[in-house]
Amino acid sequence: MVKCDLCTGCAGGPACAKACPTDALRLIDADFMERARQSKRKAAARATASFASMKLNASLDEGE
C-alpha cells in the first residue's frame, strides 16, 4: 500500500478525494477509526452471545 502525501497542505483536503466520482476515497481520522473498532467489537460480542445460547449438537448432548 502506498500513501500519497502530495497535497497534505491543501485546506479542503486532498484533490483526489474531492474528485473521486464513486466516493471510494475519503479522509478518516483517529476518532472515526476508534468508533469503527468499537462497532466491530460490539457486533462480534452480539454474534458470540447469540451463538452461545444455541443448541448446536443436541443429539450429542443427549447421548444418542
N, C-alpha and C positions, 0 to 999 in steps of 0.2 A: 504494500500500500504506500502510495506517495502522497504527501501532504503538500499542497500548493500554498505558498505564503507570499505571493507576488503583490497582493493588494490588501495586506493586513491593515494598512493605514487609512483605507477608504472609510469615510464617515458612515455611509449607508450599508457597509458590509461588502463582501466580495462581489465583483461583477458577474461571475459565473453563477452564483446562487440566485441573483436577481434575474438573470437572463434565461435560466433553465425553464424550458417550456412545460416540463412534466412535474416540476417542483421536487425532483429527485434529490437536489442539493439543497441543504438548509443548514443554518447555523444553530448549534446547540450549545448550551452552557452547562456548567457543573450541576446546577440545580435541576435541569432537565434530566441529566443522566441519573442523579440520585432518585428522582421521582420514578423514573423508568425501572431502576433496580428494585425499589420498594414495591412497585406494582407487580413485577415478576415474582418476587418472593411471596407476596400475598396470594397470588394466583396459584403458585406451587403448593402453598400451605393448604389452600382450599381443596385443591385436587387430591392431595395426600389424605386429608381428613375424609373426603368423600369415599375414597377407595378403602380406607381403613375400616369403614363401617360395613363394607360389602362382604357377603359370604361367597368367596370365590370357589372354594372346593368343599362344599357342604358334604359331599359323599365321602371324602377322605376323613372329615371330622367325625362322621358317624360310624366309621369303621367298616364301611362296605367295600 
